[in-house]
Amino acid sequence: MSEEDRHRWDERYRRPGLLMGPAPKPWVVGLEPVLPRAGRALEIACGEGQLALWLARRGLDVTAVDISPLALAKLRAQAETDGLADRIRVVEADLDLGLPPLEPGLALVSCVDFYSPPLMAQARALLAPGGMLMVQVLLQPPGGDSPHKAAAGEALGFAAGLRLHYYREGRIGGRELAQLLAQREPAGLLPFSD
């Protein structure tokens, strides 16, 4: 993203209140029973941080990354209000340049409504054994060529090398979307010996 993109997102988030509402996306909440409740998480393109806050309330230590300082300021303020400031680390970064430096071993990486195949490869490499990747991307319309949307079936590739638990693609909530939840294989058990 360019400085122009940062400015554009700041202008959207400058409005009072939460642009995307107070809660994470309903499909994420529907996955709640299978998502981790401990460990470290990364939220890519977190915006105002509704998902980051929800994950922190569930017990995860969250690194939330976005290009908009105004969105991140809203997240910091809400984390303070909710008593979650010690569980959320915000990082301002231009994601078109890749992820900021992060320690591997993440229990969860989430990326909702941000499309970047190179970031998905980086995200998979950061997962701990048993770690989960949760993604939602907008789909190209027929004949479309937007650099911000995935082609039909493309999102399945984001789970390359992972065990796919959930995949849905098509018209969802009035938008053309692909959603997935995939998991790195857990570490094998050590053989029993006497």
Secondary structure by P-SEA (a helix, b strand, c coil): ccaaaaaaaaaaaccccccccccccaaaaaaccccccccbbbbccccccaaaaaaaaaccccccccccaaaaaaaaaaaaaacccccbbbbbcccccccccccccccbbbbcccccaaaaaaaaaaccccbbbbbbbbbbcccccccccccccccccccccccccccccccccccccccbbbbccccccccccc
